[in-house]
Amino acid sequence: MALTQRLEIRQSHALVMTPQLMQAIKLLQLSNLDLAAYVEGELERNPLLEPVGENDGEGERRAADREASPGAAATDWAADGHDRSEGAAQQPPGAELDDVPPADADAATSRSNGEAPPGYSEWASTGAGGRDNNDYNLEAFVSVETTLADHLAEQLALAVVDPARRMIGQYLIDLVDEAGYLNGDLALVAEKLGAPAAEIDAVLAIVQGFDPPGVCARNLTECLAIQLKERNRFDPAMQALVARLDLLAKRDLAALRRICGVGEEDLADMIGEVRKLNPKPGLAFGSTLVQPIVPDVFVRLGPDGGFIVELNSDTLPKVLVNQSYHAELAKTAKNEKDKGYLADCLQTATWLIRALDQRAKTILKVSTEIVRQQDAFFVHGVRHLRPLNLKTIADAIDMHESTVSRVTANKYMATNRGIFELKYFFTSAIAAADGGEAHSAEAVRHRIRQLIDAERPEQVLSDDTIVEKLREAGIDIARRTVAKYREAMRIASSVQRRREKQTSLGAAP
């Protein structure tokens, strides 16, 4: 068989990531703080962009400067942006751009019925101008110091797989101060999240086992006790010493010896061990500027019993294209370079306005559907989270899963139960044995814990027995899944539990 060369023409479909689409995607996944910084940079670079806001004199000041010398300014801009305009798509100034509205949230309100806001369109029609991004941000190459909250959140993601418990854990982490102490009443936390107090205590015990030792304690005594337990040195004598730190501060060693039941030498050793502990474990991560969480979306109860979803207009940049100033500059542009730069600025500004408007509508649409899917959580609490994944939301609002994923990252929702990141409302599902409605993973883990808590010492449940009982209740689950959930909840195996219960019975009087 002879080998020959030939030319063929083939047709194929491929997704081309245009600069416009890339910018739209970039804006979608930015947090509100990052978005504000990005827009501020665009305002500095693009003379045709104007900020819009109450009591904001920046727009008037820039307009006055331009009116003073529009011709000279046009020359400076053209020289400044000559390299950027080369190779950019040229467009007649003003084409399809005369009536571009400011990017705001005038119509950014929706009810939880899943309806799309008016004028909604998919991402294919959004983007930004064809502009090179050759300016380097040196700060982007500097490693960012890990904060205590980030360090704890990373451990939480590994230690807790139950979505309800993870939400509780994140809520507790948000209450930890710079020194590593937990500030807040656990009873109020339980009431806020609609969770049992025992569940809050169980999650707190998990979080208190994180690094650094002693973190998430509610007071100094508890902080030291956690560290001593970590070192396996929290015996009754040490427990008595830590409980009377007031006597240690007063140097009342005689009283301490009597309370702890130890001699002078032993007490000196115990005090030496306590002094080696860290009373402020959180300070190991340095002092960092705490940025308060600003919600992107508000959820409130409507008069008809439903939920009203609104965008936080304070987090939405408000900018517009100054068409009148563009018209003045167009008259002074004499050569092709000036005209090309001016056209590039107009195109860039217009695409930015459209991308910001599209971002706001997309966040509102995704948030509205999340509220509709998880309405039981807002009414009854964290234990009523339903199985939910990205595909369910994407199918309901006719979007791609990747778009929903970007929207739910770094976006926060203020609700009657606190402020939560959108991604926390997603939880996996467990199929029903009878083919009925699926069960959420959180509900299944709760059932497993209930079964184990109710077991008797002489009838400790094995994982296989738990599987049988769950199937009798209509939950189709594999044994390895039960074992995984049990280990994630830090529950010992049936053999270990039986041994512990027999030991406790034998030690009882």
N, C-alpha and C positions, 0 to 999 in steps of 0.2 A: 504494500500500500504506500503510494507516494505522498510525501508531505508537500503541501502547496500553501502559498500565502494569498489571502484575499481580503477585501474590504467589505464590511457589512454595516448596515444602518439598522439600529434597534431603538424602539421606543420603550421608555420605562418611566415609572412614577417614583419620585423621590422628594423627601421633605427638605427644602432649602431653608436654612436658618438665616434669614435676612437680618441685617442690623436692627430693623424695626421690631421683628419678632424677638430677637435676643434682648432688646431693651425692655420690652413688655414683660418677658419672663423674669428679668432681673428685678424690675420694680415690684412684681407680684410677690416675690419671696422676701422682700425687705421688711424689717420691722418699722414701726412708725418713726422711731428715732433715726434709723438709718435712712429712711425715705426723706425725712426733713433735711438731713445733711446733704443727701444727693441733690435734692431740688435747689438747695442753697448754692451748691456748686454750679448748677446749670444757670441760675440767675446771675452769677458772677461772670460766666463765660458767654452768655447769649444776651446781646443788647436788646433784643426784641421781646424778651420775657419780662413781665411786670408782676411783682407780688401784689396780692389783693388781700386786705384785712382791715379790721377795725383799728382806728388809732395808729395806723401804720403810715408814717410819713416817708418811707423809703421810696415808694413809687413816685410820689410827687417830687421828691428831691431829684431822682434820676431823670424824670421828665423835664424838670426845669434846666438841668445841665444840658440835656440834649437840645432843647429849644434855643439855648444860648449859642450853640455852634454845631449844627447838625452836619455841615459839610466836613469840618475838621474831624469830627468824631467818626464819620464814615470812612475817611481816609485811614485813621488809626486802626479801625476794626478790620479793614481790608488787609492792611499790612500784617496785623496780628494773626488773622486767620487764613492767610494765603495758602499755606501748606495743607491745611485741613480741607480746603475747598477743592483741591485737586483730586480728581477721580470720583468725586461725589456726584450723585445723580442730580442733574440740573432740572429745574422746574420753573416755569414762568412765575414770577412773583405774583402772589395773590390767587393763584389758580386753586379753586376749591377750598380756599382758606379764609375767605372774607368774613365768615360768621362763626368763627371758632369760639365756643363759650369758655368761660373760666372753669378750671377743674375744681368743683366744690361738691357739696353734699346736699344740695337743695332738695333733691328727690331721693335721698338716701335713707328711706324708711320703708320697712316692709313688715307684713304680718307673717306669722309662722305657718302660712298655708303653702309655702313653696313656690308661689308665683314669682316670676322674674320681674324685676323693675322695668319700666318702659324704656325702650331704646336699647335693650340688651343685645349685644352681638358677640360672637366668639373672637378668640385672640387673633385669628388670621387677618383681621382688619386693623390691628393696632401695631404700634412700634415707635421708632425714633429715627432721626435722620442718619444718613450715612456718614458718620463722623469717626475719624480715627481716634483711638484712645491711647495716645503715646505718652501721656503724662503719668509719671510714677508717683505713687504714694509711699514714701519711705516708711511710714508707720505700719503699712501692711506687712512689711518684712520683719517687724519686731514681734517677738513672741509675747503674747498677752498673758499676764499673770493670772493663774487660775484662782478664782474666788472661792470662798468657803461654800457658798451656795452651789456653785457649779460642781465642786468636789463631792458634795453630799448628793446632788442630783444624779451624778454618774453612778455612785454606789447604789442609789435607790433603784435605778433602771436595771441593775444586775441582781439585786437582792429581792425585788418584789415584782412579780409578773401579774398579779391580780390588779386589774385596772382601778377598782374601787380603793384598794389599799394604797396603790401608787398615788392616786389623787389625794388621799389623806396624808401620805408621807410628804408629798410636795407642799401641801398646805402647811404642815408642821415646819418644813425646812424654811419656808418663807417667813416664819416667825422667829427664826434664830438670828440673834444679833451678832455683831462683829466679834465679840469675845467668845461666841460659841454657845451662849445660853438661850434657852427657849423662853420667849416672852409671850405669854398668853394663857388664858384659862382654858383647860381642856374641856370643861363642861360646855363652854361657849362654842368651842370648835365642834364638838359632837352635835350641838343644836344647829349650828350653821350648816353642817354637811348632812344632817339627817342620818347620822350613823350612831350605833350604840356606843356608850362610853367604853365598854370593854374592847371594842374594836379599835378605838382611838388609842387606848393604852397598849394594845398589842402592837400597833404600828409604831408607836413611840419607842417601845422596847427594841424593835428592829433598828430604828434610826439611831438609837443611843449606842448600838453596837458598831456604828460606822467609825471610820478614821476621820479625825484624830480622836484618840480615847478621851472620853469625858464630854464630848460634844452633845448638844441637845439636852443638857441637864437643866433642871428648873431652878437649882440653887447650888451653892458651893458644896454643900454636904453631898448632894447627889452626884455632882461632878467628880469629887474625890472618890466616892464609892464606886463609880463606874470604872475609874482607872485602877483602883485596887482590885476589883473583880477581874479586870483584864490581866493583872499580874498574879492572880490566884492568891491574894493576900488579904481578902476581906473576911477574916475570921471574927468571932464574937468580940474579942478584945479590941480589934481594930475598928469594928463597927461602933462600939461604945465610944472610942476616942473620936471618931469622925462626927458622931452625933453631938459631942460637947466641944465644939471648936471654940466656943466662948471661953471655956476654962483654959484652953490652950493659949488663947490670946492674952489672958490675964496671968499666964504662967503659974496657974494653981496646980502644980504637979501632984501635990498630996491628994487633992480631990480626984484627979485623973487616975492615980494609981488605985484609989479605992473603987472608983466606978469601973475601971477596966479589969481589976483583979489581977494586976501584974506587979512585978517588982520594979525597982528604980532603973535597973539596967535594961530590962525589957521595954519599959516605957520610953527610955531614951532612943532605943532602936526604932520603935514605932514612930516616934516624932520625926526621926531622921528620914524614914520612908515617906511620911506625909509631905515633908518639905521638898522631896524630889519630884512630887507631882506637879502638874501644870494647872494652876487655878483658872487660866483663861486659854483653853486649847485653840479657840478660833483665831487668836492673834498670830498663830504660826503662818497664816496665809497673808499676813501683811494688811495694811490699811488700804482699802479700796473705796472709791466713790460709789455709794449706793444709789442706783437709779431707780426711782419708784416706777412700778409697772403702771403704764397708762393703757387702759383698755381701748381696743379698736372698735368694739361693738358693745352696745348696751342692750340688755334683755330685761323687760319689765312686764308685769301682769297687766293685761288689757281689761277694759270694763266688761267685756263679754266672756271673761274667763280664759281667753287665749293669751298668747305671749306676743308682745310687740318687740320687734328687732330693729334697732336703729344704729347707724354708724356714728361714731364719735367724731363730729365735725371738727373738733379741735386738733385731731391728729391728721387731718387731710390737708395737704398743701394747697393753697389757693393761688393760682397763677393764671395769667392770661397773656395773649399775644397782642402787643401794641400795634394795631393795624395802621393807625394814623401816622405813627412815627415811621413805620416801614414805608408808607407812601412818600413821606418827605425824603427819606434816604434814597428811595428809588430814583427820585428826580436828580439827585446829585451824583449818582453812580455813573461814571463816564466810560470806564474801560471794562473789559470782560471779567477781569479778576475781581473788581469791586462788585459787579453784578452777581458773579458766581458765589462770592462769600455771602452776600446779602440773601440770595436764594437759599443757601445752605442753612443760614440762621433761621430763616422763616420756616423751612421744612422741619428742622430740628425742634423748634419751639412748638410747632403744631402737633408733631407726633408725640411730644412729651405731654401736652394737654390731653390728647386722646388716650394715651396710656394711663395717665393718672385717673381719668374718668372711668376707664375700663377696669382698673384695679379696684376702685371703690365699689363698683357694681358687682364685681365678682366676689369680693369679700362679703358683701351683704347677702348675695344669693347663697353662697355656701353656708354662712352662719344661720340664715333662715332655715335651711334644710336640716342643719344639725339640731336646731331647737325643735323642729317638728318631729325629728326622729327620737330625740331624748327628752320629750316633754315630761315623762314620768320622773326623771331625775330632778327637774326643777320643782315638781310638786311634792314628791315623797322623799327624795334624798339619794345619796350615793349608792345605796344598795339596790336601787332600781334602774341602774344603767342597763341599757339594752345592747344586744350584739350589734355592732356597727363597724363597717370598714369603708375604705375610700371608694370602692367600687359602687357601694350602695348609694352614696351621696352623688358620685359622678353620674350614675345612670338616672337618678331622680331629677337632676338639673341639666342633663344633656351636656356634660363636660367630660374632659379626659381626666383619668385618675391622677396624672402628674400635675395637672392644674390644681386639683383639690389638695394634693399633698403640699404644694407650694403655699397655698392660701392658709393652711392650718399650721404652718410653721411660723413661729415668732409673732403670732397674732393672739390677742387675749380678749376674752369675753367677760364683761361684768354682769353678774347675775345676782339673784336674791340669795344665793348660797356662797358668794365670794367671786373672786376673779380667777379664771382658769384659762390655760392655753387651749386653743381649739383642738389640738391633737389629743388631749386627755379624754375627749368624749368618744374615742374609738376603742372598741373592745371586741375580742374574738367571740365566736359563737360555738356552742356545742349542740350537735344534732339531737333531735328528739327521737326516742326509741320507737314511738308509734307513728312517726312521720308528721307530727304536728309542728307547732311553732318551736323554733330553736331556743335553746337556753343560753344566756350569756355566761361567759367563763367565770365572771364574778359570782353569779348565783350558784354555779356548780361548786366553786371553791367554798362558798359559805355552807353548802350542804355537807361537804366533806368534813369541814371543821365541826359542824353540829353532830355528825355521826360519831366522830372520834371523842368529842367532849362528853357524849352521853354513854360511851362504852363502859362496861363494868370490868373490874380487874380480872375476874375469872373468864371474861369473854371479850378479850381484846380483838378488834377487827383487823383482819389482814387486808391488803389492797384488793385481793380477789373478792373478798366478802363485801367490801365497799362498792366494787363494780356491780355486784349482783343487786345490792340494795338500791343503787342509783338507777339501774335498769328497771327495777320494779317501780321506781318513781317516774319512769318515762324518759330517762336520760341515757342516751347511747354514748358510752365512753369506754376507752380502752384502759387496760390496767396500767400501761406505761404512762398514760396521761394522769391517772390518779396519783401515781408515784411522783410524777413531776410536780403536780400541784401541791402534794403533801410536803415535799422537800422545799418548795418555794415558800411555803408557810412556816418552814422550820419546825415541822412536826416529825418526831422520830418514827422509825419503823415500828411495826407491830411487836417485833422481838424486843426492841429496846424499851418500848412502852410497857410491855408485860413485866420485864425485869425491874423497871423503876417502880411500878405499882406494887409488885410483890415485896420489894425492899421497903417501901413506905408502910405497907401493912405490917411487915415484920417489926418495924421500928416503933409502931404505934403501941401505946400501953394497953 
